[in-house]
Each structure stands twice: as structure tokens, then as C-alpha cells.
Amino acid sequence: MKKFGRLVSLLILPLIAEILYSSLKSYFFKAPPIWSFEVSLFLYGSFFMLGAAYCHMEKKHVSVDVLNHYLSPKWRRVQGVFSELVVLSVVLTILWVSVPAAWRSMLMRERSTHQTPFNPEIWWYRWIIPLSCALISWQAFRDMVALIFFSRPESLSGAESE
């Protein structure tokens, strides 16, 4: 998962290149590329959604630990298991809803609704949501198991190993 997360983080580079190219072409030639909006949307959406599992694994997400500070180690684990259950229930619900939507989109070869001349097929992009939710749910499950059996989520997350 760590190598996949690092690979996904590289999606920011083509996004930067695309925005730079689009901005320069728009500024100097007054004609932005017709594909610019959708491509930046696809790159950023993929970067954000696929990077969420990596962020969860590395514990880099926003966390409010005001209550956790005052809890004993046992109750911190209980709170951690509860938090992972909440994450798991949300991403599994999104997974339940997004897989049929992505499947329908693939069958009909759905195209962009932004009404641009580019009008790309977006069925493949619809699969980013279930894929990212599957990765997040796997990481939440691993963290929950680690909290229950090993007392530290780092024991299973692979955060310390390559």
C-alpha cells in the first residue's frame, strides 16, 4: 500500500504540468485547450481519492484528539476501534452505492456532462471511487485489527516498513 500511495502522489506532477500549460496557452494565445478542464478534474480527483487510503495509513489526516489526551491507553484503543468502525461503515456504504453506479456507467460508456467539445468517456473515472473506498476500508480494517490485537495500529499498517 505504501508504494501504491507514493505512486499515486506522483499524479500531482502531470496535474501541475497540465495547469501550467493551460494557463500559459490561455494567457499568451487566448485559447485554452478544450481538454483542460476535464483532464485537471480527472487528475485531481484521482489524486485525492486514491491518496486517501495512503493518508489514512500514514495517519496524516486531520485528527482532533482533545478527548484522547485524557483517556487511559485502554480507552484510547476503544476510541480508536470505534473511530475505525465509523470510517469502515462510511466507506463500505459508499462502496455499496458506487459499484453499481460505476458498472452502469461502464456498460453505457458514459461521457462527460460538462458539455465541452472534448467530451471524454468517464466510465473509468467512476471506478476511482469504489477502488479508493476499497483501499480505505482495507486500511481501516487493518488498523482496527491492530488496535484490538496488537495495541498499536502501526503494528499492522506497514508504516515502518517499505
N, C-alpha and C positions, 0 to 999 in steps of 0.2 A: 504494500500500500504506500510505503514511503517513496519508493521510486516512481510510482504512478503519480503521486502528488507533486513530486518535483518536475515530472514531465508536463503535467497539466499547468504548472506555474509558468512554463515557457510560452503558453498561449498569450501571455501579455506582450511578448515581443512582436508577433505579427499584428496584434491589435494596435500597438504603438506605431508600427510602420504604416498600417492602413490609415490611421487617423492623420498622421503626418502627411502622407501622400495626398489624401483627400483635401486636407486643409491647404496645402501648397497649390494643388491644382485649382481649387476653388478661388484662392486669393489671386494667383497670377493669371489664370486663364478664364476666370469667372464661369467655370464649367466643372462642377464636382462630378466624380464618376457616378454612374447610375446605380452601381452595386454597392456603394459606400455604406449606406445606412444599414442594409441587411447584413452585410459582412461584419460590420462592427457589432451589431446586435448578436449575431451568432458567436463571434469570438468572445465577447464579454460574458454572455450568458453561459457558455460552456466553461469558461474560466471560473466564473463564480460558482456555478452548481457543482462541477466536478472537483473544485478545490475545497468544497465544504467538508467532505469526509477527511481530507488531509488536515484541514484546520481543526476538526474535532479530535483527530488522533494526536496532534501536537499540542492540544489544549491551548490554542491561540485564540479561541472565540471569546466573546465578551462574557464575563462571569461576574456576578455580584455575590461576593462571599461574606457579606456582613454577618449573616446568621452563622455561617460555617465557622467563623472565627471563634465563636463562643461555645461550640459543640465539642464534646469529647470525641476521640478518634472513632469509637463505635458508632456514634450518631452521625459523624461525618460520612462514614461508609453507608449508613442507612439513607442519608440525604443524597449521596452520590448514586446509589441504586435507584432511588425514586426519580432523580433527575434523568438518569439514562432510560428509565421506563417511559417518562414523558417524551423524550426525544424519539424513542423507539415507536411509541404509539403514533406520534405525528407523522414520522417518515413512512411507516407502514400504511397509514391511511392514505397519504399522498401516493404511495406506490400502488395501492389498490385502485385508485381513481385514474392514475396516469397511464398505466399499462394498456387498458382498453382504448383510451384516447389515442395513444401512440400507435396502437395496432390499426385502428380505423384510419388514422392519418396515413399510415404506410399503405394500406390497401387502396385508398383513393388517390394516392400520390399527391397529397395536399401541397398547395402552393401558398406563397406569402399573401397576406391580406393587406399589405401596405400599399398596394396599387402603384407600384413603381414599374418602370419599363423592365427592370431586371427580373422581377417576379420568379424567384428561385423556388425549387421544391424544398419544403421544410419538414417533411416526414421524418427525416433522420434527426433533425433537431428536437423533435418531440420525444425522442428516446433518451435525450440527455437527462430529463427529469427522473424517469424510473431508474436509470443507471446510477445517478448520483444518490437517489434515495436508498437504493440497494447498498451502495458503499457506506453511506452514513449509518444505515441500520446494522450492517455488519460490524462497524466500528463501535457503535453504541452497545451492541450485544457483547462484544469482546471486553469493553470497559466494565460492563455490568458483571460479567463472569469474574473478571479480575478483582473487582471490589468485593464480591461475595467470597471468593475462594483464596485470593492472594493478598487481600487488604490494600493493594495499590493497583490502579488501572495501568500503570506503566509496565507491570509485570507481563501483561499480555499484548500491549499495544505495539511493541516493536519499536518504540520511540528511541530506545537507546541503541538499537542495532540497525545496521544498514540493510 
